[in-house]
Amino acid sequence: MTDSNFSTYLHRNQQFAETGAKDKVPAIPFIPFNQLYLITCIDPRVEPAAIVGAQLGEAIISRNIGGRVTPSVIRDMAWICHLHETKTPDADWFEVAIIHHTDCGSALFADPELRRGNAARGGYDEQTAADMAVLDPHATVQEDVKRLRQAPELAGGIDRFKVGGYAYDLRTGLITTVVPAA
Ligand SMILES: [Zn+2]
């Protein structure tokens, strides 16, 4: 046994493999059971398996700092749209749920000194970082729903899938609908 933090997870993985759950997954990976495409923050406190009970195979889950709709998120989704259109044109389209949360670490991007230091080490440039700060999840999730709906890369697909925006409150553990899925 190695002295790795991951050892525990290798052990849990062996237990998982024995349950047979690995066989209860979608036949086509880009068509998850509940046709849900979830975008949320990398913060360990907003783990989708815990806060919305997302089970294996139910959703495509995209996580980044803040759960923001970045060019990278849009490119991933464009690929999924393309697969839908070319490989499974008759399948149901997915619904996108964007969840931003209170007390998000991305709010530190609002600090110019941190932004400058991060840019100097080759991280996000200062403007990109400033735009990623989630200071008010109710406001930023509305911006990101709009950004997704207007993304030219998703044209053709966007009028076929629903997009909803949500805010998760770390204090209450509750999610509020900010932009109803439409
Ligand atoms: Zn966060």
Residues whose N, C-alpha, C, O or C-beta is under 5 A from the ligand:
A	BS01	ZN	C41 D43 G66 C104 G105 S106
